[in-house]
Amino acid sequence: MAQRVYDLVMATQHAAHAAPVDGIDTRLLLDFDLAILGAPPERFAGYEQDIRKKYAAVPSSVYRAGRRAVLQRFVAGEHIYHTAKARELLEAQARLNLQGALERLAQ
């Protein structure tokens, strides 16, 4: 049981070279974790501000490059979400939010 919980927690790191997502519990957890990406634009903007505050000690140029890399990994995938329902409800808005964030980071 402890190993499974560890595996679930580690899956939320969304590593670039993560193992394939296995099990409905993992897919649901990841979709819950990423739900903020598909939030209404004003809520997503607040989330982005919170992320920047979390990394306030990181110089702007370093932060922007790192954040772009993280967001681009989500955009580059065929799907952001792992379940059909999350794709139906959140995918389109998440892609709009991420594209806007990437554009702001490029400025």
GIJOVEN-V229283 format. One line per field, one symbol per residue. ss: DSSP state (a for helix, b for strand, c for the rest). A space follows every 10 residues. Layout:
ss: ???
This chain:
ss: caaaaaaaaa accccccccc cccaaaaaaa aaaaaaaacc aaaaaaaaaa aaaaccccca aaaaaaaaaa aaaaaacccc cccaaaaaaa aaaaaaaaaa aaaaaac
